[in-house]
Amino acid sequence: MLSDHSAYMEKASISERPVEPKLEQSQETISDILEDAWQNAKIVAVQIGTPYDDRLLPDIEGAVIGHWDEQVYLQLRNGDTQSVNATDIRNVALLNPDRWWALG
């Protein structure tokens, strides 16, 4: 049981490691990519936030399953749903779905 906890803690620390900020995109570019992903069932990587010490949290990866007002809804790999405020998105990129589903 202790080894399971250690493995979980190691995986959690990796997923929370700060990453370099990507190029900040315009809201129009972000909207176009999200709309394409939503209409064509594509997977995206979304970077949110404002850099702190030139670092951000890792991208949120998932399928765009909808949007309402300023919220974008993503279905994550583990099946959970996460909403992201569209104005907090600084970069979004399409992912290869084969690679995305294989992650883990």
NULO-677811 format. One record per residue: residue number from 0; x, y, z of N, C-alpha, C in turn; residue in three letters. Coordinates in Angstrom, 2 decimals. Example, Ala and Ser with C-alpha at 12.3 -4.5 7.8 and 13.67 -1.06 7.14 Angstrom:
<setis>
<nr=0, n.east=13.19, n.north=-5.69, n.up=7.80, ca.east=12.30, ca.north=-4.50, ca.up=7.80, c.east=13.20, c.north=-3.30, c.up=7.80, rest=ALA> $
<nr=1, n.east=12.85, n.north=-2.25, n.up=7.08, ca.east=13.67, ca.north=-1.06, ca.up=7.14, c.east=12.90, c.north=0.03, c.up=7.87, rest=SER> $
</setis>
This chain:
<setis>
<nr=0, n.east=0.83, n.north=-1.19, n.up=0.00, ca.east=0.00, ca.north=0.00, ca.up=0.00, c.east=0.87, c.north=1.24, c.up=0.00, rest=MET> $
<nr=1, n.east=1.98, n.north=1.22, n.up=0.72, ca.east=2.87, ca.north=2.37, ca.up=0.75, c.east=3.48, c.north=2.63, c.up=-0.62, rest=LEU> $
<nr=2, n.east=3.80, n.north=1.56, n.up=-1.35, ca.east=4.38, ca.north=1.73, ca.up=-2.69, c.east=3.37, c.north=2.36, c.up=-3.64, rest=SER> $
<nr=3, n.east=2.07, n.north=2.00, n.up=-3.49, ca.east=1.02, ca.north=2.62, ca.up=-4.31, c.east=0.93, c.north=4.11, c.up=-4.01, rest=ASP> $
<nr=4, n.east=0.99, n.north=4.46, n.up=-2.74, ca.east=0.93, ca.north=5.87, ca.up=-2.34, c.east=2.14, c.north=6.63, c.up=-2.89, rest=HIS> $
<nr=5, n.east=3.32, n.north=6.04, n.up=-2.81, ca.east=4.54, ca.north=6.68, ca.up=-3.32, c.east=4.44, c.north=6.90, c.up=-4.83, rest=SER> $
<nr=6, n.east=3.93, n.north=5.90, n.up=-5.55, ca.east=3.78, ca.north=6.02, ca.up=-7.00, c.east=2.78, c.north=7.12, c.up=-7.34, rest=ALA> $
<nr=7, n.east=1.68, n.north=7.19, n.up=-6.57, ca.east=0.68, ca.north=8.23, ca.up=-6.79, c.east=1.29, c.north=9.61, c.up=-6.54, rest=TYR> $
<nr=8, n.east=2.03, n.north=9.76, n.up=-5.46, ca.east=2.62, ca.north=11.05, ca.up=-5.13, c.east=3.63, c.north=11.48, c.up=-6.20, rest=MET> $
<nr=9, n.east=4.40, n.north=10.53, n.up=-6.71, ca.east=5.38, ca.north=10.85, ca.up=-7.75, c.east=4.66, c.north=11.30, c.up=-9.02, rest=GLU> $
<nr=10, n.east=3.60, n.north=10.60, n.up=-9.40, ca.east=2.84, ca.north=10.96, ca.up=-10.59, c.east=2.18, c.north=12.33, c.up=-10.41, rest=LYS> $
<nr=11, n.east=1.64, n.north=12.60, n.up=-9.23, ca.east=1.01, ca.north=13.89, ca.up=-8.95, c.east=2.03, c.north=15.02, c.up=-9.02, rest=ALA> $
<nr=12, n.east=3.23, n.north=14.81, n.up=-8.50, ca.east=4.24, ca.north=15.87, ca.up=-8.53, c.east=4.69, c.north=16.15, c.up=-9.96, rest=SER> $
<nr=13, n.east=4.74, n.north=15.12, n.up=-10.80, ca.east=5.10, ca.north=15.32, ca.up=-12.20, c.east=4.02, c.north=16.14, c.up=-12.90, rest=ILE> $
<nr=14, n.east=2.75, n.north=15.83, n.up=-12.65, ca.east=1.66, ca.north=16.53, ca.up=-13.33, c.east=1.52, c.north=17.96, c.up=-12.86, rest=SER> $
<nr=15, n.east=2.08, n.north=18.32, n.up=-11.71, ca.east=1.97, ca.north=19.67, ca.up=-11.20, c.east=3.24, c.north=20.49, c.up=-11.39, rest=GLU> $
<nr=16, n.east=4.22, n.north=19.92, n.up=-12.07, ca.east=5.45, ca.north=20.66, ca.up=-12.31, c.east=5.17, c.north=21.82, c.up=-13.25, rest=ARG> $
<nr=17, n.east=5.73, n.north=22.99, n.up=-12.94, ca.east=5.51, ca.north=24.12, ca.up=-13.83, c.east=6.17, c.north=23.91, c.up=-15.19, rest=PRO> $
<nr=18, n.east=5.56, n.north=24.47, n.up=-16.22, ca.east=6.08, ca.north=24.36, ca.up=-17.57, c.east=6.29, c.north=25.75, c.up=-18.16, rest=VAL> $
<nr=19, n.east=7.06, n.north=25.80, n.up=-19.23, ca.east=7.32, ca.north=27.06, ca.up=-19.91, c.east=6.04, c.north=27.57, c.up=-20.58, rest=GLU> $
<nr=20, n.east=5.81, n.north=28.88, n.up=-20.54, ca.east=4.64, ca.north=29.42, ca.up=-21.25, c.east=4.82, c.north=29.29, c.up=-22.76, rest=PRO> $
<nr=21, n.east=3.74, n.north=28.94, n.up=-23.42, ca.east=3.72, ca.north=28.90, ca.up=-24.88, c.east=3.37, c.north=30.29, c.up=-25.38, rest=LYS> $
<nr=22, n.east=3.53, n.north=30.49, n.up=-26.67, ca.east=3.19, ca.north=31.76, ca.up=-27.29, c.east=1.72, c.north=32.08, c.up=-27.02, rest=LEU> $
<nr=23, n.east=1.45, n.north=33.27, n.up=-26.54, ca.east=0.07, ca.north=33.66, ca.up=-26.26, c.east=-0.65, c.north=33.93, c.up=-27.58, rest=GLU> $
<nr=24, n.east=-1.79, n.north=33.29, n.up=-27.77, ca.east=-2.57, ca.north=33.43, ca.up=-28.99, c.east=-3.67, c.north=34.46, c.up=-28.80, rest=GLN> $
<nr=25, n.east=-4.16, n.north=34.99, n.up=-29.91, ca.east=-5.29, ca.north=35.93, ca.up=-29.85, c.east=-6.55, c.north=35.15, c.up=-29.49, rest=SER> $
<nr=26, n.east=-7.54, n.north=35.84, n.up=-28.95, ca.east=-8.81, ca.north=35.20, ca.up=-28.61, c.east=-9.48, c.north=34.65, c.up=-29.86, rest=GLN> $
<nr=27, n.east=-9.28, n.north=35.31, n.up=-30.99, ca.east=-9.86, ca.north=34.84, ca.up=-32.25, c.east=-9.24, c.north=33.50, c.up=-32.67, rest=GLU> $
<nr=28, n.east=-7.93, n.north=33.38, n.up=-32.57, ca.east=-7.25, ca.north=32.13, ca.up=-32.91, c.east=-7.69, c.north=31.02, c.up=-31.97, rest=THR> $
<nr=29, n.east=-7.74, n.north=31.31, n.up=-30.69, ca.east=-8.18, ca.north=30.33, ca.up=-29.70, c.east=-9.60, c.north=29.86, c.up=-30.01, rest=ILE> $
<nr=30, n.east=-10.49, n.north=30.80, n.up=-30.28, ca.east=-11.89, ca.north=30.46, ca.up=-30.59, c.east=-11.99, c.north=29.60, c.up=-31.84, rest=SER> $
<nr=31, n.east=-11.20, n.north=29.93, n.up=-32.88, ca.east=-11.24, ca.north=29.15, ca.up=-34.12, c.east=-10.79, c.north=27.71, c.up=-33.88, rest=ASP> $
<nr=32, n.east=-9.72, n.north=27.53, n.up=-33.13, ca.east=-9.20, ca.north=26.18, ca.up=-32.86, c.east=-10.19, c.north=25.39, c.up=-32.01, rest=ILE> $
<nr=33, n.east=-10.75, n.north=26.02, n.up=-30.98, ca.east=-11.72, ca.north=25.33, ca.up=-30.13, c.east=-12.98, c.north=24.97, c.up=-30.90, rest=LEU> $
<nr=34, n.east=-13.44, n.north=25.85, n.up=-31.77, ca.east=-14.62, ca.north=25.58, ca.up=-32.58, c.east=-14.38, c.north=24.40, c.up=-33.52, rest=GLU> $
<nr=35, n.east=-13.20, n.north=24.37, n.up=-34.15, ca.east=-12.84, ca.north=23.25, ca.up=-35.03, c.east=-12.80, c.north=21.94, c.up=-34.24, rest=ASP> $
<nr=36, n.east=-12.18, n.north=21.98, n.up=-33.06, ca.east=-12.09, ca.north=20.78, ca.up=-32.22, c.east=-13.47, c.north=20.30, c.up=-31.80, rest=ALA> $
<nr=37, n.east=-14.35, n.north=21.23, n.up=-31.47, ca.east=-15.70, ca.north=20.88, ca.up=-31.02, c.east=-16.51, c.north=20.27, c.up=-32.16, rest=TRP> $
<nr=38, n.east=-16.48, n.north=20.90, n.up=-33.33, ca.east=-17.28, ca.north=20.44, ca.up=-34.45, c.east=-16.76, c.north=19.14, c.up=-35.06, rest=GLN> $
<nr=39, n.east=-15.46, n.north=18.89, n.up=-34.94, ca.east=-14.85, ca.north=17.74, ca.up=-35.60, c.east=-14.29, c.north=16.70, c.up=-34.63, rest=ASN> $
<nr=40, n.east=-14.72, n.north=16.76, n.up=-33.38, ca.east=-14.33, ca.north=15.79, ca.up=-32.36, c.east=-12.81, c.north=15.61, c.up=-32.28, rest=ALA> $
<nr=41, n.east=-12.09, n.north=16.71, n.up=-32.20, ca.east=-10.63, ca.north=16.67, ca.up=-32.08, c.east=-10.22, c.north=16.90, c.up=-30.64, rest=LYS> $
<nr=42, n.east=-9.01, n.north=16.48, n.up=-30.32, ca.east=-8.46, ca.north=16.60, ca.up=-28.97, c.east=-7.55, c.north=17.83, c.up=-28.94, rest=ILE> $
<nr=43, n.east=-7.61, n.north=18.57, n.up=-27.82, ca.east=-6.79, ca.north=19.78, ca.up=-27.69, c.east=-5.96, c.north=19.76, c.up=-26.41, rest=VAL> $
<nr=44, n.east=-4.90, n.north=20.55, n.up=-26.44, ca.east=-4.10, ca.north=20.84, ca.up=-25.25, c.east=-4.30, c.north=22.33, c.up=-24.98, rest=ALA> $
<nr=45, n.east=-4.79, n.north=22.65, n.up=-23.78, ca.east=-5.10, ca.north=24.03, ca.up=-23.42, c.east=-4.16, c.north=24.50, c.up=-22.32, rest=VAL> $
<nr=46, n.east=-3.49, n.north=25.61, n.up=-22.57, ca.east=-2.64, ca.north=26.21, ca.up=-21.54, c.east=-3.39, c.north=27.43, c.up=-20.99, rest=GLN> $
<nr=47, n.east=-3.57, n.north=27.45, n.up=-19.68, ca.east=-4.31, ca.north=28.55, ca.up=-19.08, c.east=-3.42, c.north=29.32, c.up=-18.11, rest=ILE> $
<nr=48, n.east=-3.87, n.north=30.51, n.up=-17.78, ca.east=-3.23, ca.north=31.28, ca.up=-16.74, c.east=-2.27, c.north=32.34, c.up=-17.23, rest=GLY> $
<nr=49, n.east=-1.72, n.north=33.02, n.up=-16.25, ca.east=-0.72, ca.north=34.05, ca.up=-16.45, c.east=0.58, c.north=33.51, c.up=-15.88, rest=THR> $
<nr=50, n.east=1.67, n.north=33.62, n.up=-16.61, ca.east=2.93, ca.north=33.08, ca.up=-16.08, c.east=3.32, c.north=33.70, c.up=-14.75, rest=PRO> $
<nr=51, n.east=3.80, n.north=32.87, n.up=-13.84, ca.east=4.36, ca.north=33.31, ca.up=-12.57, c.east=5.79, c.north=32.81, c.up=-12.56, rest=TYR> $
<nr=52, n.east=6.74, n.north=33.70, n.up=-12.49, ca.east=8.15, ca.north=33.34, ca.up=-12.60, c.east=8.42, c.north=32.59, c.up=-13.90, rest=ASP> $
<nr=53, n.east=7.76, n.north=33.05, n.up=-14.98, ca.east=7.91, ca.north=32.44, ca.up=-16.31, c.east=7.51, c.north=30.97, c.up=-16.35, rest=ASP> $
<nr=54, n.east=6.57, n.north=30.56, n.up=-15.51, ca.east=6.12, ca.north=29.16, ca.up=-15.46, c.east=4.59, c.north=29.12, c.up=-15.36, rest=ARG> $
<nr=55, n.east=4.04, n.north=28.02, n.up=-15.88, ca.east=2.60, ca.north=27.75, ca.up=-15.79, c.east=2.40, c.north=26.29, c.up=-15.44, rest=LEU> $
<nr=56, n.east=1.19, n.north=25.93, n.up=-15.04, ca.east=0.86, ca.north=24.53, ca.up=-14.80, c.east=0.77, c.north=23.81, c.up=-16.14, rest=LEU> $
<nr=57, n.east=0.90, n.north=22.50, n.up=-16.14, ca.east=0.82, ca.north=21.74, ca.up=-17.40, c.east=-0.51, c.north=21.97, c.up=-18.13, rest=PRO> $
<nr=58, n.east=-0.50, n.north=21.71, n.up=-19.43, ca.east=-1.70, ca.north=21.85, ca.up=-20.26, c.east=-2.81, c.north=20.93, c.up=-19.77, rest=ASP> $
<nr=59, n.east=-4.02, n.north=21.34, n.up=-20.03, ca.east=-5.20, ca.north=20.48, ca.up=-19.81, c.east=-5.51, c.north=19.87, c.up=-21.16, rest=ILE> $
<nr=60, n.east=-5.51, n.north=18.55, n.up=-21.22, ca.east=-5.74, ca.north=17.86, ca.up=-22.49, c.east=-7.08, c.north=17.15, c.up=-22.46, rest=GLU> $
<nr=61, n.east=-7.84, n.north=17.33, n.up=-23.53, ca.east=-9.12, ca.north=16.67, ca.up=-23.59, c.east=-9.89, c.north=16.99, c.up=-24.85, rest=GLY> $
<nr=62, n.east=-11.06, n.north=16.38, n.up=-24.97, ca.east=-11.96, ca.north=16.61, ca.up=-26.09, c.east=-12.89, c.north=17.75, c.up=-25.74, rest=ALA> $
<nr=63, n.east=-13.08, n.north=18.67, n.up=-26.66, ca.east=-14.02, ca.north=19.77, ca.up=-26.45, c.east=-15.42, c.north=19.21, c.up=-26.62, rest=VAL> $
<nr=64, n.east=-16.21, n.north=19.24, n.up=-25.54, ca.east=-17.55, ca.north=18.66, ca.up=-25.60, c.east=-18.65, c.north=19.70, c.up=-25.54, rest=ILE> $
<nr=65, n.east=-18.27, n.north=20.98, n.up=-25.42, ca.east=-19.28, ca.north=22.02, ca.up=-25.44, c.east=-18.75, c.north=23.35, c.up=-24.92, rest=GLY> $
<nr=66, n.east=-19.61, n.north=24.35, n.up=-25.03, ca.east=-19.27, ca.north=25.67, ca.up=-24.49, c.east=-20.57, c.north=26.40, c.up=-24.17, rest=HIS> $
<nr=67, n.east=-20.50, n.north=27.25, n.up=-23.17, ca.east=-21.64, ca.north=28.05, ca.up=-22.75, c.east=-21.11, c.north=29.32, c.up=-22.13, rest=TRP> $
<nr=68, n.east=-21.61, n.north=30.46, n.up=-22.57, ca.east=-21.09, ca.north=31.76, ca.up=-22.13, c.east=-19.58, c.north=31.78, c.up=-22.31, rest=ASP> $
<nr=69, n.east=-18.85, n.north=32.00, n.up=-21.26, ca.east=-17.39, ca.north=32.07, ca.up=-21.33, c.east=-16.72, c.north=30.76, c.up=-20.93, rest=GLU> $
<nr=70, n.east=-17.50, n.north=29.69, n.up=-20.74, ca.east=-16.94, ca.north=28.41, ca.up=-20.30, c.east=-16.79, c.north=27.44, c.up=-21.46, rest=GLN> $
<nr=71, n.east=-15.64, n.north=26.77, n.up=-21.49, ca.east=-15.37, ca.north=25.70, ca.up=-22.45, c.east=-15.30, c.north=24.41, c.up=-21.65, rest=VAL> $
<nr=72, n.east=-16.00, n.north=23.38, n.up=-22.10, ca.east=-16.06, ca.north=22.12, ca.up=-21.38, c.east=-15.23, c.north=21.06, c.up=-22.10, rest=TYR> $
<nr=73, n.east=-14.33, n.north=20.44, n.up=-21.34, ca.east=-13.44, ca.north=19.41, ca.up=-21.88, c.east=-13.71, c.north=18.09, c.up=-21.19, rest=LEU> $
<nr=74, n.east=-13.69, n.north=17.01, n.up=-21.96, ca.east=-13.72, ca.north=15.68, ca.up=-21.36, c.east=-12.29, c.north=15.19, c.up=-21.31, rest=GLN> $
<nr=75, n.east=-11.81, n.north=14.95, n.up=-20.09, ca.east=-10.44, ca.north=14.53, ca.up=-19.87, c.east=-10.27, c.north=13.04, c.up=-20.18, rest=LEU> $
<nr=76, n.east=-9.04, n.north=12.62, n.up=-20.28, ca.east=-8.72, ca.north=11.23, ca.up=-20.59, c.east=-9.34, c.north=10.26, c.up=-19.60, rest=ARG> $
<nr=77, n.east=-9.42, n.north=10.66, n.up=-18.32, ca.east=-9.96, ca.north=9.76, ca.up=-17.30, c.east=-11.49, c.north=9.77, c.up=-17.26, rest=ASN> $
<nr=78, n.east=-12.12, n.north=10.52, n.up=-18.18, ca.east=-13.58, ca.north=10.55, ca.up=-18.24, c.east=-14.20, c.north=11.72, c.up=-17.51, rest=GLY> $
<nr=79, n.east=-13.43, n.north=12.41, n.up=-16.68, ca.east=-13.95, ca.north=13.58, ca.up=-15.97, c.east=-14.21, c.north=14.72, c.up=-16.94, rest=ASP> $
<nr=80, n.east=-15.06, n.north=15.63, n.up=-16.53, ca.east=-15.33, ca.north=16.83, ca.up=-17.30, c.east=-14.75, c.north=18.02, c.up=-16.55, rest=THR> $
<nr=81, n.east=-14.10, n.north=18.92, n.up=-17.27, ca.east=-13.53, ca.north=20.11, ca.up=-16.66, c.east=-13.95, c.north=21.33, c.up=-17.47, rest=GLN> $
<nr=82, n.east=-14.35, n.north=22.38, n.up=-16.77, ca.east=-14.67, ca.north=23.62, ca.up=-17.47, c.east=-13.50, c.north=24.59, c.up=-17.30, rest=SER> $
<nr=83, n.east=-13.28, n.north=25.37, n.up=-18.36, ca.east=-12.21, ca.north=26.35, ca.up=-18.38, c.east=-12.82, c.north=27.66, c.up=-18.83, rest=VAL> $
<nr=84, n.east=-12.50, n.north=28.75, n.up=-18.14, ca.east=-12.95, ca.north=30.06, ca.up=-18.57, c.east=-12.18, c.north=30.44, c.up=-19.83, rest=ASN> $
<nr=85, n.east=-12.90, n.north=30.72, n.up=-20.91, ca.east=-12.26, ca.north=31.00, ca.up=-22.20, c.east=-11.28, c.north=32.16, c.up=-22.13, rest=ALA> $
<nr=86, n.east=-11.55, n.north=33.13, n.up=-21.28, ca.east=-10.66, ca.north=34.30, ca.up=-21.19, c.east=-9.35, c.north=33.96, c.up=-20.48, rest=THR> $
<nr=87, n.east=-9.28, n.north=32.83, n.up=-19.79, ca.east=-8.06, ca.north=32.41, ca.up=-19.10, c.east=-7.13, c.north=31.61, c.up=-20.01, rest=ASP> $
<nr=88, n.east=-7.61, n.north=31.22, n.up=-21.20, ca.east=-6.80, ca.north=30.41, ca.up=-22.11, c.east=-5.78, c.north=31.29, c.up=-22.81, rest=ILE> $
<nr=89, n.east=-4.50, n.north=30.88, n.up=-22.75, ca.east=-3.46, ca.north=31.65, ca.up=-23.44, c.east=-2.97, c.north=30.95, c.up=-24.70, rest=ARG> $
<nr=90, n.east=-3.16, n.north=29.61, n.up=-24.78, ca.east=-2.72, ca.north=28.87, ca.up=-25.95, c.east=-3.53, c.north=27.58, c.up=-26.04, rest=ASN> $
<nr=91, n.east=-3.89, n.north=27.20, n.up=-27.26, ca.east=-4.58, ca.north=25.93, ca.up=-27.48, c.east=-4.00, c.north=25.30, c.up=-28.75, rest=VAL> $
<nr=92, n.east=-3.81, n.north=23.99, n.up=-28.70, ca.east=-3.25, ca.north=23.27, ca.up=-29.84, c.east=-3.99, c.north=21.96, c.up=-30.03, rest=ALA> $
<nr=93, n.east=-4.16, n.north=21.57, n.up=-31.28, ca.east=-4.77, ca.north=20.28, ca.up=-31.59, c.east=-3.75, c.north=19.18, c.up=-31.31, rest=LEU> $
<nr=94, n.east=-4.22, n.north=18.06, n.up=-30.77, ca.east=-3.36, ca.north=16.91, ca.up=-30.50, c.east=-3.73, c.north=15.76, c.up=-31.40, rest=LEU> $
<nr=95, n.east=-2.79, n.north=14.88, n.up=-31.59, ca.east=-3.03, ca.north=13.64, ca.up=-32.30, c.east=-3.83, c.north=12.73, c.up=-31.37, rest=ASN> $
<nr=96, n.east=-5.07, n.north=12.37, n.up=-31.73, ca.east=-5.89, ca.north=11.56, ca.up=-30.81, c.east=-5.28, c.north=10.21, c.up=-30.47, rest=PRO> $
<nr=97, n.east=-4.53, n.north=9.60, n.up=-31.40, ca.east=-3.90, ca.north=8.32, ca.up=-31.11, c.east=-2.90, c.north=8.49, c.up=-29.97, rest=ASP> $
<nr=98, n.east=-2.11, n.north=9.55, n.up=-30.01, ca.east=-1.14, ca.north=9.81, ca.up=-28.98, c.east=-1.84, c.north=10.15, c.up=-27.65, rest=ARG> $
<nr=99, n.east=-2.89, n.north=10.94, n.up=-27.73, ca.east=-3.59, ca.north=11.37, ca.up=-26.52, c.east=-4.18, c.north=10.19, c.up=-25.76, rest=TRP> $
<nr=100, n.east=-4.85, n.north=9.31, n.up=-26.46, ca.east=-5.49, ca.north=8.18, ca.up=-25.78, c.east=-4.45, c.north=7.20, c.up=-25.26, rest=TRP> $
<nr=101, n.east=-3.27, n.north=7.22, n.up=-25.82, ca.east=-2.23, ca.north=6.30, ca.up=-25.40, c.east=-1.47, c.north=6.80, c.up=-24.19, rest=ALA> $
<nr=102, n.east=-1.63, n.north=8.07, n.up=-23.85, ca.east=-0.91, ca.north=8.62, ca.up=-22.71, c.east=-1.39, c.north=7.96, c.up=-21.43, rest=LEU> $
<nr=103, n.east=-0.55, n.north=7.92, n.up=-20.45, ca.east=-1.03, ca.north=7.40, ca.up=-19.19, c.east=0.04, c.north=6.76, c.up=-18.48, rest=GLY> $
</setis>
